Amino acid sequence: MEMLFLLKNLYRDPLALSRFSQFRCLHIGKGEIIRNLNENHEFQVCFVLKGTLCLFRDQMESMPLIAVQNEFFFISSLHNCKVKAMDEVQLVIHACNIVAPYLHSKTIEYLQDISIKEVKPVEVLPIYPLLRSFLDLLVDYMKKGAEISDLHRAKEYELFSLFRICYSKNEVASIFRHTLSTDLQFFVSVMTHYKTCRTAKKLAALCGYNDPVFTQLFKKNFHGDTPYQWLQKQTSYDIEFKLKESTLPIKQIMLDYHFKTFSHFTTYCKRNIGATPNEIRKKGKEARGTPLVKSHPVSII
């Protein structure tokens, strides 16, 4: 199997670390099997540009689905997906988590007035000529090795627009019906609000639940972690990423996460990340090969 990317690294929304996405193009040889196309638990819109794929959702080989040239299908992060190429296959994938920078967040917003009970299941939809032209051009960009974040973001905007232009709202709801599940809506609510919360109690309130119900739903949807455990890990991960990878002033990062004093922020970083904010930023610059300013130590600006 050969693979091309629009951006080789996952695109991460600079405003929210938890949001990521990627465009990929896979060339799969005849008879080749991919044991789990969704091994990273992503949400994937899969467009078959060439050939025929046999799909087995959740490894259930007794219930295969066939997707042929100029059809597309959707895989939820809740499902595994084994695929077998019946002949030479070219597959373009948009992969992301549910709060991706644009495509899936806009899709959920677009479908918010539709109940999952009203949706007739549809496994594949045709790729209409306008969408096919978009996908062919996308593959050309991948072959060029464009690696431009703005281009990636623009293509997500365009893809969502094409869904609205080419398909009825009911068709969009049918193919993305798994995004309408209550479990997924709970996940989206948590990911929308957690950055403003210092406590699990506040997060539960913002999501509209009392503490016991929230904790029960949370453990079900977040791999057994309690809200407090997850919130601490996620906040630490976000802060470390922003200190290492962004150019935001350290003071701004501190305020974004509601730390009132720099000493409190420093103590938190040392306890949860293992270094001070200045040390974490320095490591990030060294990893990127960014020249360090040596005349004065970095402060909280």
Residue pairs with C-beta under 8 A, 6 or more apart in sequence:
1 26
1 27
1 28
1 29
1 32
1 34
2 26
2 27
3 24
3 25
3 26
3 27
4 24
4 25
4 139
4 142
4 143
5 22
5 23
5 24
5 25
5 142
6 22
6 23
6 24
6 138
6 141
6 142
6 146
6 147
6 151
6 152
6 155
7 22
7 23
7 147
7 148
7 149
7 152
8 147
10 20
10 21
10 22
11 20
11 21
11 22
11 101
11 149
11 152
11 153
12 19
12 20
13 19
13 20
13 100
13 101
14 246
16 99
16 191
16 195
17 237
17 238
17 241
17 242
18 97
18 99
18 191
18 234
18 238
19 96
19 97
19 99
19 100
19 101
19 105
20 96
20 97
20 100
20 101
21 94
21 95
21 96
21 97
21 100
21 101
21 102
21 103
21 152
21 156
22 93
22 94
22 95
22 96
23 92
23 93
23 94
23 138
23 142
23 152
23 155
24 92
24 93
24 95
25 90
25 91
25 92
25 93
25 138
25 139
25 142
26 89
26 90
26 91
26 92
26 93
27 88
27 89
27 90
27 91
28 34
28 51
28 53
28 83
28 85
28 88
28 89
28 90
28 91
29 85
29 88
30 85
30 86
30 87
30 88
31 84
31 85
32 84
32 85
33 82
33 83
33 84
33 85
34 82
34 83
34 84
35 82
36 59
36 80
36 81
36 82
37 44
37 46
37 75
37 81
37 82
37 83
38 44
38 75
38 77
38 79
38 80
38 81
39 80
40 95
41 77
42 75
42 77
42 95
42 96
42 97
43 74
43 75
43 76
43 77
43 95
43 96
43 97
43 98
43 100
43 104
43 179
44 74
44 75
44 81
44 93
44 94
44 95
45 72
45 73
45 74
45 93
45 94
45 103
45 159
46 67
46 72
46 73
46 74
46 75
46 91
46 92
46 93
47 72
47 91
47 92
47 93
47 127
47 131
47 135
48 67
48 68
48 69
48 70
48 71
48 72
48 89
48 90
48 91
48 127
49 69
49 70
49 90
49 91
49 92
49 127
49 132
49 135
49 136
49 139
50 69
50 88
50 89
50 90
51 68
51 69
51 85
51 86
51 87
51 88
51 89
51 90
52 66
52 67
52 68
52 69
52 85
52 86
52 87
52 89
53 66
53 67
53 68
53 83
53 84
53 85
53 86
53 89
53 91
54 64
54 65
54 66
54 83
54 84
54 85
54 86
55 64
55 65
55 66
55 67
55 73
55 81
55 82
55 83
56 63
56 64
56 65
56 81
56 82
56 83
56 84
57 63
57 65
57 75
57 79
57 80
57 81
58 79
58 80
58 81
59 80
59 82
61 82
65 73
65 123
65 124
67 73
67 124
70 126
70 127
70 132
71 124
71 125
71 126
71 127
72 124
72 125
72 127
72 175
73 123
73 124
73 125
73 175
74 175
74 176
74 178
75 81
76 178
76 179
76 184
77 97
77 98
78 178
78 181
78 183
78 184
79 178
90 139
92 135
92 138
92 139
94 103
94 156
94 159
96 103
96 104
97 104
98 104
98 105
98 108
98 179
98 184
98 187
98 188
98 191
99 105
99 188
99 191
99 192
100 156
101 153
101 156
102 153
102 156
102 157
102 160
103 156
103 159
103 160
104 179
105 188
106 160
107 160
107 163
107 172
107 176
107 179
108 179
108 185
108 188
110 160
110 164
110 169
110 172
111 169
111 172
111 173
111 176
111 179
111 180
114 169
114 173
114 180
115 180
116 177
116 180
116 181
118 173
119 170
119 173
119 174
119 177
119 180
120 170
120 174
121 174
121 177
122 171
122 174
122 175
122 177
124 175
125 167
125 171
125 174
125 175
127 135
128 166
130 162
130 165
130 166
131 162
131 166
134 155
134 158
134 159
134 162
138 155
141 151
141 155
163 172
164 172
167 175
173 180
178 184
183 220
183 221
186 207
186 217
186 221
187 221
187 222
189 206
189 207
189 208
190 203
190 207
190 218
190 221
190 222
193 203
193 206
193 207
194 203
194 231
194 234
194 235
195 238
195 256
195 257
196 202
196 206
196 258
197 203
197 206
197 231
198 258
199 228
199 231
200 211
200 214
200 215
200 226
200 227
200 228
200 231
201 211
203 214
203 227
203 231
204 210
204 211
204 214
204 215
204 227
207 214
209 217
214 227
215 226
215 227
218 225
218 226
218 227
218 230
219 225
219 226
222 230
225 233
232 272
235 257
235 272
236 272
236 273
238 257
239 253
239 257
239 268
239 269
239 273
240 273
240 280
242 248
242 253
243 250
243 253
243 269
243 277
243 280
243 281
243 284
244 280
244 281
244 283
244 284
244 287
245 284
246 253
248 256
249 300
249 301
250 277
250 278
250 281
250 298
250 299
250 300
250 301
251 262
251 300
251 301
253 277
254 262
254 265
254 277
254 300
257 265
259 265
259 268
262 277
262 300
265 277
266 276
266 277
269 275
269 276
269 277
269 280
270 276
273 280
275 283
277 300
278 297
278 298
278 299
281 298
282 292
282 298
285 291
285 292
286 292
